[in-house]
Amino acid sequence: MSSPDPQVRAARNHTTPAGGRRPVVAVTGAATGVGALLTERLAASEEIKQVVAVDERRGECDAAEWHILDVRDPAIAEKLRGADVVVHLAFDLDLGSDAAARTAYNVRGTQTVLTAAAAAGVHRVVLCTSAMVYGALPDNELPLSEDAELRATAEATGVGDLLEIERLARRAPRAHPGLNVTVVRPAILVGGTDTALTRYFESPRLLVVAGSRPVWQFCHVEDLCSALEYAVLEKVEGELAVGCDGWLEQEEVEELSGIRRMELPSAVALGAAARLHRIGLTPSPAGDLAYTMYPWVVSGSRLHDAGWRARWTNEEVLAELLAEVTGRHTVAGRRLGRKDATAAGAAGATVALLGAAAVVRRARKARRR
């Protein structure tokens, strides 16, 4: 992507946080993913005095001050002392992780960071969840405002964790007076990510549930990092939604991607997804399907009002995603080897999975007799 124009860059470089001094910023989960990108970005910014990087291993940003520890360790409070802002990005989002262990890490880590930040005298914590917390529902407005009710349930991958983190964010200022909490909610995140929603585009056919209206909004990790920087510099606060401007209809996605759809009745698609997940053949529960069926597009009005703009369009991010997943083969959220995918084909792979589920069910019934 091209660099911001000189006027935008100049405005960014001359805007300072409240109080006029450059902040010290701590970033958890700083060694990988979004945390690593944000650490590098903040360390290179003339508006930031110092970056304190926290992770279980050292990352590649030499300009940061590194502390190696688990974010669930109460000793983190001492490492955060002197920081003005903490950006908490140490989350387990691996589809292959044990769900209970993942929740324990994500929720306990957030609790510990919020408590430690308050004890260390930090005045602002920035958390990152997802626009998925709004829920994907047929009656959602297009687009949703930041103040829209969080109507998601815990039925989709990781969404239960995100809802609990949102609850902790709301409680923290009451439990710790003087602590400000900003929550950033990105749309479908793209750029080195692996989620149930990015895997949707690894399939040989795009599954469409009959009677649904899928719409797609993406967020590139670079835009997420710039939005997080806005929050760090106190240019905007509160609950913030971030994503590309507008959205793509399913027909546009199919045209741009060149991937044809496979349409299934709702009962068949949801029933098969639930059975395959229950017997361990796929990592994605049936709840993930809702996010490919109904809209959950966000407006991002608070960031826009503060002068932030996405540098990427939905079309550009989709092209980036398709380039990233080239050579990967996924059916119903389950990755297949190249040989298996080629032999199975689109409908054949789905039938093979459904057949495998039927075999397992028959074996279980036989054991019970």
Buried (B, 14 or more C-beta within 10 A) or exposed (E): EEEBEEEBEEEBEEBBBEEEEBBBBBBBBBBBBBBBBBBBBBBEBEBBEBBBBBBEEBBEBEEBBBBEBBBBBEEBBEBBBBBBBBBBBBBBBEBEBEEEEBBBBBBEBBBBBBBBBBBBBBBBBBBBBBBBBBBBBEEBEBBBBBEBEBBBEBBBBBBBBBBBBBEBBEEBBEEBEEBBBBBBBBBBBBBBBBBBBBBBBBBBBBBBBEEBEBBBBBBBBBBBBBBBBBBBBBBBBEBBBBBBBBBBEBEBBBEBBEBEBBEBEEEEBBBBBBBBBBBEBBBBBBBBBBBBBBBBBBBBBBBBEBEBEBBBBBBBBBBBBBEBBEEBBBBBBBBBEEEEBEEBBBEEBBEBBBEBBEEBEEEEEEEEE
